[in-house]
Amino acid sequence: MTVTTGTSMAQSLFVVDDDSCYGCGACIGLCPTSALSMKGLLAMVEQSKCVFCELCIPSCPVDALDIYAR
């Protein structure tokens, strides 16, 4: 798995698996802080905006979004 941009906050890391993400955009509109955006065919997260609400995670049809403890 290759990890694309991450957000660290409170010892956590929000990741987008760029081997799985194909740019469907299902996650983008669900983010209450507009931390997610598209860059080409890949979802990206803006580090300073993510609040780890996890609203986007179940929307991903290929399970490319996750939060990991560091």
C-alpha positions in Angstrom: 0.0 0.0 0.0 1.3 3.4 -0.9 0.0 6.2 1.4 -0.9 9.5 -0.2 -1.1 12.7 1.9 -1.9 12.2 5.5 -3.2 14.3 8.3 -1.7 14.0 11.8 -3.6 15.2 14.8 -3.8 13.8 18.3 -1.5 10.9 17.4 -3.5 9.8 14.4 -3.0 9.7 10.6 -5.7 10.0 8.0 -4.6 8.1 4.8 -5.8 7.6 1.3 -4.5 4.4 -0.3 -3.6 5.6 -3.7 -3.3 2.0 -5.0 -7.0 1.6 -4.3 -8.5 5.0 -4.8 -9.8 5.5 -8.4 -11.3 9.0 -7.9 -15.0 8.3 -7.7 -15.4 11.4 -5.4 -17.9 9.8 -3.1 -16.1 11.0 0.0 -15.6 14.6 -1.1 -19.1 16.1 -0.3 -19.3 14.3 3.0 -16.4 16.1 4.6 -17.8 18.8 7.0 -14.5 20.7 7.0 -13.8 20.4 3.2 -10.5 18.6 4.0 -11.0 16.3 1.1 -10.5 17.2 -2.5 -9.6 15.6 -5.8 -6.3 15.8 -7.5 -6.7 14.1 -10.8 -8.2 10.7 -10.0 -7.1 10.6 -6.4 -8.7 11.8 -3.2 -6.4 14.1 -1.2 -6.7 15.3 2.4 -5.6 18.7 3.6 -3.7 18.1 6.8 -4.8 21.2 8.7 -8.6 20.7 8.1 -9.2 17.0 9.0 -11.0 16.5 12.3 -11.1 12.7 12.1 -14.9 12.6 12.1 -14.8 9.4 9.9 -17.9 10.4 7.8 -16.0 9.8 4.6 -14.7 6.3 5.4 -17.9 4.3 4.9 -18.6 6.1 1.6 -15.5 4.6 -0.1 -16.5 1.7 -2.3 -12.9 0.3 -2.4 -12.0 1.0 1.3 -9.2 3.4 0.4 -9.7 5.7 3.4 -8.6 4.9 6.9 -7.3 6.4 10.1 -4.2 4.9 11.8 -2.8 5.5 15.2 0.8 6.6 15.2 
